[in-house]
Amino acid sequence: MTSCAFCKREDIRQRSLYSNFGLHCVKDLYPVTAHHYLVIAEQHAVAMAQLGGQMLENLERLVSSFRLQ
């Protein structure tokens, strides 16, 4: 998808704090709080609801793992 702002950024994988299950978690370049992160799915979707059940489960697993830290 050539219009995807994240696909154009070659540094996303390098800046990734966590990569698994088709998701990348990076520190926001312009954070509004001390622990402001951005989670990017490799699968393209306009809305989270389009990601499908498995991807949403993976997202919940990712968020839960950060809550435990």
C-alpha positions as CSV (number, residue, x, y, z in Angstrom):
1,M,0.0,0.0,0.0
2,T,1.9,3.0,-1.2
3,S,-0.3,5.6,0.6
4,C,0.5,4.0,4.0
5,A,2.6,6.5,6.1
6,F,4.0,3.6,8.2
7,C,5.1,1.5,5.2
8,K,7.1,4.5,3.9
9,R,9.0,4.7,7.3
10,E,11.9,2.3,7.0
11,D,12.9,3.0,10.6
12,I,9.7,1.5,12.2
13,R,11.2,-2.0,12.6
14,Q,14.5,-0.5,13.9
15,R,12.7,1.6,16.5
16,S,10.3,-1.1,17.5
17,L,10.3,-1.9,21.2
18,Y,8.3,-5.0,20.6
19,S,7.5,-6.9,17.4
20,N,5.4,-10.0,17.4
21,F,2.1,-11.4,16.1
22,G,2.2,-8.9,13.1
23,L,2.3,-5.9,15.4
24,H,5.0,-3.3,16.2
25,C,5.1,-1.1,19.3
26,V,7.2,2.0,19.0
27,K,7.6,5.1,21.2
28,D,5.6,8.0,19.8
29,L,7.8,10.6,18.2
30,Y,5.6,13.4,19.8
31,P,4.4,11.8,23.1
32,V,1.8,13.6,25.1
33,T,2.5,11.5,28.2
34,A,5.6,9.8,29.6
35,H,4.5,6.3,28.4
36,H,3.0,7.1,25.1
37,Y,3.4,4.3,22.5
38,L,2.1,3.6,19.1
39,V,1.0,0.1,18.1
40,I,1.1,-0.5,14.3
41,A,-0.4,-3.6,12.7
42,E,1.4,-5.0,9.6
43,Q,-2.1,-5.7,8.2
44,H,-3.6,-2.7,6.6
45,A,-7.0,-1.6,7.9
46,V,-9.0,1.6,8.0
47,A,-10.4,0.8,11.5
48,M,-9.5,-1.7,14.2
49,A,-12.7,-3.6,13.6
50,Q,-11.4,-4.6,10.2
51,L,-8.3,-6.4,11.6
52,G,-10.2,-9.5,12.4
53,G,-10.5,-11.7,15.5
54,Q,-6.9,-13.1,15.6
55,M,-5.2,-9.8,15.1
56,L,-7.4,-8.2,17.9
57,E,-6.5,-11.1,20.2
58,N,-2.8,-10.5,19.4
59,L,-3.3,-6.8,20.2
60,E,-4.9,-7.6,23.5
61,R,-2.0,-9.9,24.3
62,L,0.5,-7.2,23.5
63,V,-1.3,-4.6,25.6
64,S,-1.6,-7.1,28.5
65,S,2.2,-7.8,28.4
66,F,3.0,-4.1,28.7
67,R,0.5,-3.7,31.6
68,L,2.5,-6.4,33.6
69,Q,5.8,-4.4,33.3
